[in-house]
């Protein structure tokens, strides 16, 4: 769980620096694939995780980028998205 939080913090910082949700989503997919290989997940599981997780990650980072300067709404997206990602 701590690893997921650190990855999320790093990706949000990357989004802040690059302002590119696609870059953050691709990095998220690569990290998910590497962790899946380390935990010996099946190839089908890896592909499903990559496709669905990548789509969710892109939407999540796109929303964070779109509402970057709105304050409370940005924090709400950050927290709700993180909670959904941990479920």
NORMO-V114595 format. One record per run of one state. SS is the DSSP state (~ for helix, > for strand, _ for the rest). FROM is the first residue (numbers start at 1). TO is the last residue. If there is no record, write none. Layout:
ss=SS from=FROM to=TO
ss=SS from=FROM to=TO
This chain:
ss=_ from=1 to=1
ss=~ from=2 to=18
ss=_ from=19 to=20
ss=~ from=21 to=38
ss=_ from=39 to=42
ss=~ from=43 to=66
ss=_ from=67 to=71
ss=~ from=72 to=86
ss=_ from=87 to=87
